[in-house]
Each structure stands twice: as structure tokens, then as C-alpha cells.
């Protein structure tokens, strides 16, 4: 299970790096990146579904899940026009954690004092990142990434009720295609794309999104919402490293301090399980 979670988190971080690399280098516009990402994801998932199909396999259609996925992808792509990979990931998964933990608490999941402290520390790390200063992200794009985080939290929460990881994810991507396409048409923004833009968008959709989302849907059935939300906060730290290595983004003291707080908060939430949950 730990290896599967690690693979998914690396893939999530790679999505941030791939998107930032494509947009910061002006290889593609956000709307085109979103469309190619969701279409390539749907194509790869269709291949996986047909290859691994068993008598029990089926497609589970959900317009709500597709809507969450489309909003997440669109807001995600637009944000990375101006925000670094690591900072964007910190904002994204900070909102994801808060939303999923509050949802879990509302539905009876125990947090406990130490988990609560860990949650507060992790969220404080996000707040430190957003404090005004020379390296604070643009608030307009920060709010856009928070919207993406809310959509991803909804997608993750809904995923716990899906019994067919491949079929469910395939359906979500297929239904998300017309939503993303319609958004492209309505916004009517400037389009530009080169070969590298095509490659990065296809990698994001066909490799680090489709396969990772199938595995994530399978994992969600075996972990509680608090753990599911908190392990995702490892993604920003991985994205910070990836952004530094591949996009030449500066790693400031503020980002390092925020990342440390987030990781320490993760440690507390994962390992300080309330006694009533232990059996």
C-alpha cells in the first residue's frame, strides 16, 4: 500500500511540473493543455479498460465526478501560467486536505488531539506561504488554484464510492471531454502550441493522470479521508524539487519553511491515530 501511495504522489507532483514546464515555456496555452490532457487520458484509459476487461468490469458513469475532474483540470492549468510548480501544489493540496478532513469530521471520522495539531501545523504552513511579501503568489491565481483544490477534494471524496477504478476513471475522463471542450470554445482565448507542448500535455494526461487516478481510486477504498487528504500534502514537497530541477524555479526560505511545516503535519496525522480507531 505504501508503495502504491508513493507512486501516486510522485505522479501528482509530476503533473504540476509538466504543466508548469509547458506553460512557463510558452509551449502551449492553458485551455489547449487542458483539452489535450483530458483527451489523452481518456484514450489511454480506454485502452487499459479493454485490455484488462473481465466479466465483472464495467463503466460507472457519474456526471458529478466528471464535473469535478473538469473544473480541477481547467483551474489547475490556468493557475500555472503565473505560479511556480511547488507553490501551486502547496495551495492545491492544502485546500484538498482542509476540505476532506472537514468532510470526514462532519461524517463521524475521528481526528483526535494530535491529528488535529498536525492538521493545524500543515495548514499553518500554507498560510505562511500566502503571507504578503516579495515571494507571495498572485492572489488571483492563488484563488484559482484553491478552486482547483476544492474540485479535486470533491473528486477524491466521490471516489470512495466507486467499485470499478478503471471503469469509473474512464467514464469521468470521457464525460469531462465535452465540458473542457465547451469551456475552450466559450472562453475563446489565444491558442498556441508547439511540439513540446503536445508532448508535455499528452504525458500529463496519458501517463501521470490516467494511470495515477485509477490507482488513487483503488487506494481510496482502503484508507480514511483524513489519511487520504494528508498524504497528498507530500506532493508539494516533491513538486518543489521537480520545479527546481526541471523548470529552474527558485527555492526560497519561505517555501522551505512552509514545506517543513507541511511534512511535519503529515507525520502527525498519519501516525497519531486515535485509540478508538486502532484494532
Rosetta blueprint (number, residue, H / E / L):
1 X L
2 X H
3 X H
4 X H
5 X H
6 X H
7 X H
8 X H
9 X H
10 X H
11 X H
12 X H
13 X H
14 X H
15 X H
16 X H
17 X H
18 X H
19 X H
20 X H
21 X H
22 X H
23 X H
24 X H
25 X L
26 X L
27 X L
28 X E
29 X L
30 X H
31 X H
32 X H
33 X H
34 X H
35 X H
36 X H
37 X H
38 X H
39 X H
40 X H
41 X H
42 X H
43 X H
44 X H
45 X H
46 X H
47 X H
48 X H
49 X H
50 X H
51 X H
52 X L
53 X L
54 X L
55 X L
56 X L
57 X L
58 X L
59 X L
60 X L
61 X L
62 X L
63 X H
64 X H
65 X H
66 X H
67 X H
68 X H
69 X H
70 X H
71 X H
72 X H
73 X H
74 X H
75 X H
76 X H
77 X H
78 X H
79 X H
80 X L
81 X L
82 X L
83 X L
84 X L
85 X H
86 X H
87 X H
88 X H
89 X H
90 X H
91 X H
92 X H
93 X H
94 X H
95 X H
96 X H
97 X H
98 X H
99 X H
100 X H
101 X H
102 X H
103 X H
104 X H
105 X H
106 X H
107 X L
108 X L
109 X L
110 X L
111 X L
112 X L
113 X H
114 X H
115 X H
116 X H
117 X H
118 X H
119 X H
120 X H
121 X H
122 X H
123 X H
124 X H
125 X H
126 X H
127 X H
128 X H
129 X H
130 X H
131 X L
132 X L
133 X L
134 X L
135 X L
136 X L
137 X L
138 X L
139 X H
140 X H
141 X H
142 X H
143 X H
144 X H
145 X H
146 X H
147 X H
148 X H
149 X H
150 X H
151 X H
152 X H
153 X H
154 X H
155 X H
156 X H
157 X H
158 X H
159 X H
160 X L
161 X L
162 X L
163 X L
164 X L
165 X H
166 X H
167 X H
168 X H
169 X H
170 X H
171 X H
172 X H
173 X H
174 X H
175 X H
176 X H
177 X H
178 X H
179 X H
180 X H
181 X H
182 X H
183 X H
184 X H
185 X H
186 X H
187 X H
188 X L
189 X L
190 X L
191 X L
192 X L
193 X E
194 X L
195 X H
196 X H
197 X H
198 X H
199 X H
200 X H
201 X H
202 X H
203 X H
204 X H
205 X H
206 X H
207 X H
208 X H
209 X H
210 X H
211 X H
212 X H
213 X H
214 X H
215 X H
216 X H
217 X H
218 X H
219 X H
220 X H
221 X L
222 X L
223 X L
224 X L
225 X H
226 X H
227 X H
228 X H
229 X H
230 X H
231 X H
232 X L
233 X L
234 X H
235 X H
236 X H
237 X H
238 X H
239 X H
240 X H
241 X H
242 X H
243 X H
244 X H
245 X H
246 X H
247 X L
248 X L
249 X L
250 X L
251 X L
252 X L
253 X H
254 X H
255 X H
256 X H
257 X H
258 X H
259 X H
260 X H
261 X H
262 X H
263 X H
264 X H
265 X H
266 X H
267 X H
268 X H
269 X H
270 X H
271 X H
272 X L
273 X L
274 X L
275 X H
276 X H
277 X H
278 X L
279 X L
